């Protein structure tokens, strides 16, 4: 069990479904044991957000074998994993019918409450954290969370790492594709001072040829409190490095010939990535009813990627070297006042400054591509800034015990400038103050049945280093895309030891833009509508059996938009968006020594092009199994089998960028077949 300490104002609680369901007026569903903070003081807990909130704790995380920590979120309801599997460009997490293609990055990502998206909205900072360092993962779906603005279009994910306690935990893994991994987590707390350290090293030859990957991560936390437990000050630091080869995307013919091959053209493809994080935290309990939380942070991201998309020899577009240098500095401050048992006021401000550089070079045809040769063309050599100021306020009103009403309001403003390689300078699009009103209501019919509804607005702005994000000569102005979302749901306890939630939701966007800064691609989608139904159940049947399952039905359609050639997209589905996502699992604790588990996930096919003319791809159903044997009080063995039935499935996208006209075609990244991993765990 992971230890925590009251001296850090953190209360560890094993929340069974019965306890969670009985809590007054929330819509949160938990998977596994959940660690929560006291409700009577401090900042508001995430489960006070009256939306579809899911929390997955360490017992569902720490023993999972994943190449990248974003894969962990795939256990949770309604989560789409876009598994590109191209070295360090491994994939991402999305939900609420937002796909992971990179055109619209609609999910805010945080680590310990610190913003952790790169400029484009991609989720690369997640790779810095590993399973053994995670306390829990929170997922908030919907448009009514006022705490965040930028990238919070469909919701947010917070990866919360371990803090405080006394422990020494280690995990050593060996498995398929010559995968080796070592994780070490150490916590030491004495008096008012706590320190936590983490080290991870992972190496793998990969499922496909030319897929070697080597990464490491280092982390440390140092926190101090006063004797009265009214102040907590701390520093968090992380360092991450990843070198990886890229096997390249396959044509249908290449896929049929060999799923594990890497075409010769991709022999020099790869990625060299460094990321750093430093943050200072200062929390104060100013009085019994008033608390203040502050975070000052710095993120850096350096990436050097070489990629060959196709074998098309004409020109130089398919062969690129992309280099990013991003620096983010920001602050978040939050004040919570519990004015009365019927009223809590909560508000916050944030500021973030980004100083970024992006370079893109293109190379002449060669097999393999010679990235050491002088580039045939420099397409980007840009320096650009982005500044974001935001603020929010919300009131939690409880006029009677059964009813909570939460009106909220958020505003965001952006500025910045760019300097392109030709010397041209331009200002960011002027979006003005982006207003985001929100309203949430929950009514407890009984202690076991909570009915909730919410309405809210979020936004999308253009990102990247060039037009249309910046007003270069001749560039038309853009308004922010406004998403208006609504949701109605019920959380209930069907039987003892269980909790369930059913939600119906819809998000309508105006002026939506499919925008991919890395390729300079911008496509106006205009008006879109996303909607769906989420159903989920978790149950502790008895001391031995635990089951869970979820099924999300969703669709994303264009209401009004046109292609660059003037063809209407009205009624077309937004590409790369499956119509359903399902999860199911069962754990069986046979005795004190043996535990067995099965988990499955599935998703439907999706269109791969904006006109919905190239067919559907990407559906799958995958079954995983795991066995744990407890050797002693401190040592256990884990065996994990992934893709137990050896299913063939692939990530698929439609390449109409890097082939000759008329030769556009689907490109494939195959998933591994059956694989196995053996781990030794030690908890001292």
C-alpha positions in Angstrom: 0.0 0.0 0.0 1.3 3.5 -0.8 1.8 5.5 2.3 0.8 9.2 2.7 1.0 11.5 5.7 -1.4 13.9 7.4 1.5 16.3 7.9 1.3 17.0 4.2 -2.4 17.6 4.5 -3.1 14.5 2.4 -5.6 11.9 3.8 -5.4 8.4 2.4 -8.7 6.7 2.1 -9.7 3.4 0.6 -12.9 4.4 -1.1 -15.1 1.4 -1.8 -18.0 1.8 -4.2 -20.4 1.9 -1.3 -18.7 4.9 0.3 -18.2 6.8 -3.0 -21.8 6.3 -3.9 -23.0 7.5 -0.6 -21.1 10.8 -0.8 -23.4 13.7 -1.2 -24.2 15.1 -4.6 -21.5 14.2 -7.0 -21.2 12.4 -10.4 -17.8 10.8 -10.0 -17.1 7.1 -10.6 -14.0 5.5 -9.3 -12.0 2.5 -10.6 -9.9 0.9 -7.9 -8.9 2.4 -4.6 -9.0 6.2 -4.6 -6.9 8.6 -2.7 -8.8 11.8 -1.7 -8.1 15.0 0.1 -10.2 16.2 3.0 -13.4 18.0 1.9 -13.7 20.2 4.9 -10.7 22.4 4.0 -8.3 23.1 1.2 -9.1 23.6 -2.5 -12.1 22.0 -4.1 -11.7 18.3 -5.0 -12.2 17.3 -8.6 -15.2 15.2 -7.7 -17.1 18.4 -6.9 -17.3 19.0 -10.7 -20.7 18.0 -11.7 -19.8 16.2 -14.9 -18.6 12.8 -16.0 -15.6 12.5 -13.7 -13.6 9.3 -13.5 -10.8 8.6 -11.1 -8.4 5.6 -11.5 -6.1 4.9 -8.6 -2.6 3.3 -8.2 -3.8 -0.3 -7.8 -5.0 -0.1 -11.4 -1.9 1.6 -12.6 1.3 0.5 -10.9 1.4 -3.1 -12.2 0.6 -2.2 -15.9 3.2 -2.7 -18.6 3.0 0.1 -21.1 5.5 1.7 -23.4 4.0 5.1 -22.7 1.9 6.3 -19.8 -0.9 7.7 -21.9 -1.8 4.1 -22.6 -2.9 3.7 -19.0 -5.9 5.9 -19.6 -7.3 3.4 -22.1 -8.7 1.4 -19.1 -11.1 4.2 -18.4 -14.6 4.7 -19.9 -15.0 6.4 -23.3 -11.3 6.8 -24.0 -10.0 6.6 -27.5 -6.3 5.7 -27.9 -4.7 6.9 -31.1 -1.8 4.5 -31.3 0.5 5.8 -34.1 3.5 3.8 -32.8 6.1 6.0 -34.5 9.0 6.1 -32.0 8.6 9.0 -29.7 5.5 10.0 -31.6 3.7 7.2 -30.0 0.1 8.4 -29.8 -2.4 10.2 -27.6 -5.6 10.1 -25.5 -8.9 11.7 -26.5 -12.6 11.4 -25.6 -16.0 12.9 -26.3 -15.6 12.3 -30.1 -12.4 14.3 -30.4 -9.9 12.2 -32.4 -6.2 12.0 -31.8 -5.0 13.0 -35.3 -3.5 16.3 -34.1 -5.8 18.6 -36.1 -7.9 19.5 -33.1 -6.2 18.8 -29.8 -9.2 19.1 -27.5 -8.0 17.6 -24.2 -6.2 19.6 -21.6 -3.4 17.6 -20.0 -2.0 18.2 -16.5 0.6 16.6 -14.3 0.1 17.3 -10.6 -2.3 20.1 -11.7 0.4 21.8 -13.9 -0.5 22.4 -17.6 1.4 19.9 -19.7 0.4 20.3 -23.3 2.9 21.5 -25.9 1.9 24.5 -28.0 -0.1 22.5 -30.5 -2.0 20.8 -27.7 -0.3 17.5 -28.1 0.3 15.5 -24.9 4.0 14.7 -25.1 4.8 15.7 -21.5 2.9 12.6 -20.3 5.9 10.5 -21.2 7.8 12.0 -18.3 5.8 10.0 -15.7 5.7 6.2 -15.3 3.2 3.9 -13.7 5.0 3.3 -10.4 5.2 7.1 -9.7 1.4 7.7 -10.2 -1.0 8.0 -7.3 -4.1 8.3 -9.5 -5.4 9.7 -12.8 -8.4 12.0 -13.0 -10.5 12.4 -16.2 -13.0 15.2 -16.5 -15.3 15.0 -19.6 -17.4 17.9 -20.7 -17.5 21.6 -21.0 -18.4 22.8 -17.5 -15.0 22.7 -15.7 -14.0 26.4 -15.3 -10.5 25.8 -14.0 -8.8 25.6 -17.4 -9.1 27.3 -20.7 -6.5 26.6 -23.4 -7.0 23.1 -24.9 -9.8 22.3 -22.5 -12.3 21.9 -25.4 -13.7 18.5 -24.5 -12.3 18.1 -20.9 -9.1 17.4 -19.1 -6.8 14.7 -17.7 -4.7 15.1 -14.6 -1.9 12.7 -13.8 -1.2 12.9 -10.1 2.1 11.6 -8.8 3.1 10.4 -5.3 3.9 12.9 -2.6 5.0 12.3 0.9 5.1 9.0 2.8 7.8 6.4 3.6 8.3 3.7 1.0 10.8 2.1 -1.3 9.1 0.5 -4.3 10.8 -1.2 -7.2 9.7 -3.0 -10.4 11.9 -4.9 -12.8 10.3 -6.1 -16.1 11.4 -8.2 -19.1 9.2 -9.1 -22.0 8.5 -9.5 -25.6 10.6 -7.6 -28.2 13.5 -7.7 -25.7 11.7 -5.1 -23.6 13.5 -4.2 -20.4 12.3 -1.7 -17.8 13.3 -0.7 -14.3 11.3 1.6 -12.0 12.3 2.8 -8.6 10.2 5.0 -6.3 11.4 6.2 -2.9 9.6 8.3 -0.4 11.0 9.5 3.0 9.2 11.8 5.4 10.3 12.9 8.8 8.8 15.7 10.9 7.6 18.5 8.6 9.9 17.6 5.6 9.1 15.1 2.9 11.1 14.0 -0.1 10.2 11.7 -3.0 12.4 10.4 -5.8 11.7 8.5 -8.9 13.9 6.7 -11.5 12.9 4.8 -14.6 14.8 3.3 -17.5 13.1 1.5 -20.4 14.6 -0.1 -23.5 13.0 -2.2 -26.2 13.8 -3.5 -29.7 10.1 -3.0 -30.7 7.6 -5.1 -32.5 8.7 -4.0 -35.9 12.1 -3.6 -37.5 13.8 -0.3 -37.0 11.8 0.3 -33.7 14.5 0.4 -31.1 13.6 2.7 -28.2 15.6 3.9 -25.2 14.3 6.3 -22.6 14.9 7.4 -19.0 13.1 9.6 -16.5 14.3 11.2 -13.2 12.1 13.0 -10.7 12.3 14.5 -7.3 9.9 16.3 -4.9 10.8 18.3 -1.7 8.0 19.6 0.5 7.9 21.2 3.9 5.0 22.1 6.2 4.7 24.2 9.3 3.8 22.8 12.7 0.2 24.0 12.5 -0.3 22.4 9.1 -1.4 25.7 7.6 1.4 26.0 5.1 3.0 23.7 2.6 5.9 24.7 0.3 7.5 22.5 -2.2 9.6 22.0 -5.3 9.1 19.4 -8.1 11.7 18.6 -10.8 11.7 16.1 -13.7 14.1 15.2 -16.4 13.3 13.0 -19.4 15.3 11.7 -22.5 14.1 9.5 -25.3 15.9 8.2 -28.4 13.8 6.1 -30.7 13.8 4.7 -34.2 10.7 5.0 -36.4 9.6 2.0 -38.5 7.5 4.1 -40.9 3.9 3.8 -42.1 3.1 0.9 -44.5 1.0 0.8 -47.6 -1.7 -1.9 -47.8 0.5 -4.0 -50.0 3.5 -3.7 -47.5 1.2 -4.6 -44.6 -0.1 -7.7 -46.4 3.5 -8.8 -47.0 4.8 -8.4 -43.5 3.3 -6.6 -40.4 6.7 -6.4 -38.7 8.7 -4.9 -41.5 10.2 -1.5 -41.8 10.6 -0.3 -45.4 14.2 0.4 -46.4 13.3 4.1 -47.0 12.7 4.5 -43.3 16.1 3.2 -42.1 17.2 6.7 -41.0 13.9 7.8 -39.4 13.9 8.5 -35.7 13.5 10.9 -32.9 15.7 12.5 -30.2 13.6 14.1 -27.5 14.4 15.9 -24.2 11.8 17.3 -21.7 12.3 19.1 -18.4 9.9 20.3 -15.7 10.4 22.5 -12.6 7.7 23.8 -10.4 7.2 25.5 -7.1 4.1 24.9 -5.0 2.8 27.1 -2.1 -0.4 26.2 -0.3 -1.8 28.1 2.6 -4.8 27.5 4.9 -5.4 31.2 5.7 -8.2 30.4 8.1 -10.6 27.5 8.8 -12.7 28.6 5.8 -10.2 30.2 3.5 -7.4 28.4 1.5 -5.0 29.5 -1.2 -3.1 27.4 -3.6 -0.3 28.6 -6.0 1.8 26.9 -8.6 4.8 28.4 -10.5 6.1 26.2 -13.3 8.6 25.8 -16.2 8.3 23.2 -18.9 10.8 22.7 -21.8 10.5 20.5 -24.8 13.2 19.8 -27.4 12.6 17.4 -30.2 14.6 16.4 -33.4 12.5 14.1 -35.6 13.5 12.7 -39.0 10.6 11.1 -40.9 10.0 9.6 -44.4 6.3 9.4 -45.1 6.2 7.7 -48.5 8.4 6.5 -51.3 7.1 9.1 -53.8 10.4 10.3 -55.4 9.3 13.6 -57.0 10.0 16.7 -55.0 11.0 16.6 -51.3 7.8 16.9 -49.3 7.6 13.3 -48.0 11.1 13.5 -46.4 11.3 15.9 -43.4 13.3 16.8 -40.4 11.2 18.6 -37.8 12.8 20.4 -34.8 10.9 22.0 -31.9 12.2 24.0 -29.0 9.5 25.1 -26.7 9.7 26.9 -23.3 6.7 27.4 -21.1 6.6 29.5 -18.0 3.4 30.0 -16.0 1.6 30.5 -12.8 -1.8 29.3 -11.4 -3.4 30.7 -8.2 -6.6 29.5 -6.7 -8.6 30.8 -3.7 -11.4 28.9 -2.0 -13.7 30.4 0.6 -16.2 28.2 2.4 -18.4 31.1 3.4 -21.3 29.0 4.7 -22.4 25.4 4.8 -24.7 26.4 1.9 -22.1 28.4 -0.1 -18.6 27.9 -1.2 -16.8 30.5 -3.5 -13.9 29.4 -5.6 -11.8 31.4 -8.1 -8.5 31.4 -9.8 -6.2 33.1 -12.2 -3.5 31.8 -14.6 -0.8 33.2 -16.8 1.4 31.3 -19.3 4.1 32.5 -21.5 5.5 30.4 -24.4 8.7 31.1 -26.3 9.0 28.6 -29.1 11.0 27.7 -32.2 10.1 25.4 -35.0 12.3 24.4 -37.9 11.3 22.1 -40.8 13.6 20.9 -43.5 12.8 18.8 -46.6 15.2 16.4 -48.4 15.7 14.9 -51.8 14.7 11.4 -52.6 17.0 8.6 -51.5 16.6 5.1 -50.1 17.0 5.5 -47.2 16.6 9.2 -46.8 19.9 10.9 -46.2 19.2 13.4 -43.4 22.9 14.2 -43.1 22.9 15.8 -46.6 22.1 19.5 -47.0 18.3 19.9 -47.1 16.7 20.6 -50.4 14.4 23.2 -48.8 13.9 24.9 -45.5 10.2 25.2 -45.1 10.1 26.7 -41.6 12.6 28.5 -39.4 10.3 30.3 -37.1 10.4 31.9 -33.6 7.1 32.6 -32.0 5.5 33.5 -28.7 2.1 32.8 -27.1 0.8 34.6 -24.0 -2.4 33.5 -22.2 -4.1 35.2 -19.3 -7.1 33.5 -17.7 -9.4 33.8 -14.8 -12.5 32.0 -13.4 -15.0 32.1 -10.6 -17.6 29.7 -9.5 -20.1 29.3 -6.6 -21.1 26.0 -5.1 -24.6 26.7 -3.8 -26.4 24.1 -1.7 -29.8 25.5 -0.7 -31.0 22.1 0.6 -29.0 19.0 1.4 -30.2 17.2 -1.8 -29.4 20.0 -4.2 -26.2 21.6 -5.5 -26.1 24.4 -8.1 -22.8 25.6 -9.5 -22.8 28.7 -11.8 -19.3 29.5 -13.2 -17.7 31.9 -15.5 -14.3 31.9 -17.2 -12.4 34.3 -19.4 -9.2 33.9 -21.5 -7.1 36.3 -23.5 -4.2 35.6 -25.9 -1.5 37.6 -27.5 1.9 36.8 -29.1 4.0 37.3 -32.2 6.0 35.3 -34.7 9.1 35.9 -36.8 9.4 33.8 -39.9 12.5 32.7 -41.8 12.0 35.5 -44.4 12.1 38.1 -41.7 8.4 38.7 -41.7 6.9 39.5 -38.3 3.2 39.2 -37.4 1.0 39.4 -34.4 -1.3 36.6 -33.1 -4.9 36.6 -34.2 -6.9 39.0 -32.0 -9.5 36.9 -30.2 -10.4 39.5 -27.5 -11.6 38.2 -24.2 -13.1 34.7 -24.7 -16.1 34.3 -22.4 -17.1 30.9 -21.1 -20.2 30.8 -19.0 -21.1 27.5 -17.3 -23.8 26.0 -15.1 -24.1 22.7 -13.3 -26.8 21.1 -11.1 -27.0 17.9 -9.2 -30.0 16.5 -7.2 -29.7 13.6 -4.9 -33.0 11.7 -5.2 -31.8 9.2 -2.6 -28.3 8.7 -1.1 -27.7 6.2 -3.9 -29.2 8.1 -6.8 -27.8 11.4 -8.1 -29.2 13.1 -11.1 -27.1 15.8 -12.7 -27.1 18.2 -15.6 -24.6 20.8 -16.9 -24.1 23.3 -19.7 -21.0 25.1 -20.6 -18.8 26.7 -23.3 -15.2 26.1 -24.2 -13.0 27.3 -27.0 -10.4 26.5 -29.7 -7.8 28.9 -31.0 -5.3 28.4 -33.8 -1.8 27.2 -32.8 1.6 26.9 -34.6 4.2 29.4 -35.8 2.7 30.7 -39.1 -0.6 31.9 -40.6 -3.4 31.5 -40.0 -2.5 31.5 -36.3 -0.6 34.8 -36.9 -1.7 37.7 -39.0 0.9 37.6 -41.8 0.3 39.7 -44.9 -3.0 39.0 -46.4 -4.2 36.7 -43.7 -7.9 36.9 -42.8 -8.9 37.2 -39.2 -10.4 34.2 -37.3 -12.8 34.1 -34.5 -12.2 31.6 -31.7 -14.2 28.4 -32.2 -16.8 28.2 -29.4 -18.0 24.7 -28.2 -21.3 24.7 -26.4 -21.8 21.5 -24.5 -24.7 20.1 -22.5 -25.0 16.8 -20.5 -27.6 15.0 -18.5 -26.8 12.0 -16.4 -27.5 9.8 -13.5 -25.1 8.2 -11.1 -26.6 5.4 -9.0 -25.9 2.2 -7.1 -27.7 -0.7 -8.8 -26.8 -3.1 -5.9 -24.6 -3.3 -2.9 -20.9 -2.7 -3.7 -21.5 -1.2 -7.1 -21.8 2.2 -8.8 -23.0 3.1 -12.3 -23.4 6.2 -14.4 -25.4 6.9 -17.6 -24.9 10.2 -19.4 -26.2 11.8 -22.6 -24.2 14.6 -23.9 -23.8 16.9 -26.9 -21.2 19.5 -28.0 -21.8 22.0 -30.9 -19.0 24.0 -32.3 -18.9 27.1 -34.4 -15.9 28.1 -36.6 -14.1 24.8 -35.9 -10.7 24.5 -37.6 -8.7 21.4 -38.3 -5.2 22.8 -37.7 -1.9 20.8 -37.8 1.0 23.2 -37.2 3.7 20.5 -37.9 2.5 20.2 -41.5 1.1 23.7 -42.0 -2.3 22.2 -42.7 -5.5 24.2 -41.9 -9.0 23.1 -42.9 -12.1 24.9 -41.8 -14.7 22.5 -40.5 -17.2 25.3 -39.8 -20.1 24.0 -37.6 -19.8 20.6 -36.1 -21.9 18.5 -33.7 -20.6 15.8 -31.4 -23.0 13.8 -29.3 -23.1 10.5 -27.5 -24.2 8.2 -24.7 -21.9 7.0 -22.0 -22.7 3.9 -19.8 -20.5 2.5 -17.2 -20.6 0.1 -14.2 -18.0 -0.9 -11.5 -18.8 -3.5 -8.9 -17.1 -5.2 -5.9 -19.2 -8.4 -6.0 -17.5 -9.8 -2.9 -14.0 -10.0 -1.4 -12.8 -12.0 -4.4 -14.5 -10.7 -7.5 -14.4 -7.2 -9.0 -15.9 -6.3 -12.4 -16.2 -3.2 -14.5 -17.5 -2.3 -17.9 -18.3 0.7 -20.0 -19.7 1.5 -23.5 -19.6 4.8 -25.2 -21.7 5.5 -28.3 -20.7 8.7 -30.1 -20.7 10.5 -33.4 -19.0 13.7 -34.7 -20.6 15.3 -37.8 -20.0 18.4 -39.8 -23.1 20.6 -39.9 -21.9 23.2 -42.3 -18.5 23.4 -44.0 -16.9 23.0 -47.4 -13.7 21.5 -48.7 -10.9 23.7 -50.2 -12.4 22.8 -53.6 -15.9 24.0 -52.6 -17.6 20.7 -52.0 -20.0 20.6 -49.1 -19.1 18.5 -46.1 -22.5 18.8 -44.5 -23.6 15.6 -42.9 -20.2 14.0 -43.2 -18.6 12.3 -40.2 -15.5 13.9 -38.7 -12.7 11.5 -39.8 -10.9 9.2 -37.4 -13.8 9.1 -34.9 -15.1 5.6 -34.0 -18.8 5.3 -33.3 -18.3 3.3 -30.2 -15.6 2.6 -27.5 -16.0 -0.3 -25.0 -14.1 -1.5 -22.0 -14.6 -4.5 -19.7 -12.7 -6.3 -17.0 -12.7 -8.7 -14.1 -10.3 -9.3 -11.2 -10.3 -12.5 -9.1 -8.5 -12.6 -5.8 -8.1 -16.4 -5.5 -6.4 -16.3 -2.1 -3.8 -14.1 -0.3 -1.1 -15.2 -2.8 -2.8 -15.4 -6.2 -4.7 -12.8 -8.2 -6.0 -13.2 -11.8 -7.4 -10.6 -14.2 -8.8 -10.1 -17.6 -9.5 -6.8 -19.4 -10.8 -6.0 -22.9 -11.2 -2.9 -24.9 -12.8 -2.3 -28.3 -13.6 0.4 -30.7 -15.5 0.7 -34.0 -14.3 1.5 -37.4 -13.9 5.1 -38.6 -13.8 7.0 -41.8 -10.3 8.2 -42.7 -11.1 11.1 -45.0 -13.2 14.2 -44.8 -15.5 13.2 -47.6 -16.1 9.7 -46.1 -15.3 8.1 -49.5 -12.2 6.0 -48.7 -13.8 3.4 -46.5 -13.7 2.6 -42.8 -10.7 1.3 -40.8 -9.3 1.1 -37.4 -11.8 -1.1 -35.5 -10.5 -3.7 -33.0 -11.3 -5.8 -30.0 -8.3 -6.8 -27.8 -8.1 -9.0 -24.7 -5.4 -8.8 -22.1 -4.7 -11.1 -19.1 -2.6 -10.8 -16.0 -1.6 -13.0 -13.1 0.0 -11.9 -9.8 1.7 -14.2 -7.3 2.7 -12.8 -3.9 6.0 -14.4 -2.9 6.2 -12.7 0.4 5.0 -9.6 2.2 7.4 -7.5 0.2 7.9 -9.3 -3.1 5.5 -10.3 -5.9 5.6 -11.6 -9.5 3.4 -10.3 -12.3 2.8 -12.0 -15.7 0.9 -9.8 -18.2 -0.3 -11.1 -21.6 -1.3 -8.4 -24.1 -3.5 -9.1 -27.1 -4.1 -12.6 -25.8 -6.0 -13.8 -28.9 -3.3 -12.4 -31.2 -5.6 -10.1 -33.1 -4.4 -8.1 -36.1 -5.3 -4.5 -36.0 -3.8 -1.2 -37.1 -3.8 2.6 -36.7 -4.9 3.9 -40.2 -4.8 7.4 -41.7 -5.4 8.7 -45.2 -2.3 10.1 -46.8 -3.4 12.8 -49.3 -0.3 14.9 -48.6 2.8 12.9 -49.7 1.7 10.9 -52.8 1.2 12.0 -56.4 -2.3 13.2 -57.3 -4.5 10.1 -57.9 -2.2 7.9 -55.8 -3.6 9.0 -52.4 -4.1 6.0 -50.2 -4.5 4.6 -46.6 -1.3 4.2 -44.6 -1.0 1.7 -41.7 0.8 1.3 -38.4 0.2 -2.3 -37.2 -0.2 -3.1 -33.5 1.9 -5.9 -31.9 0.5 -9.4 -31.8 0.4 -11.5 -28.7 3.1 -10.4 -26.2 4.1 -11.3 -22.6 5.9 -9.4 -19.8 7.2 -10.8 -16.5 7.8 -8.3 -13.6 9.2 -8.6 -10.2 7.8 -6.1 -7.7 9.4 -5.1 -4.3 7.8 -2.9 -1.7 10.1 -2.3 1.3 
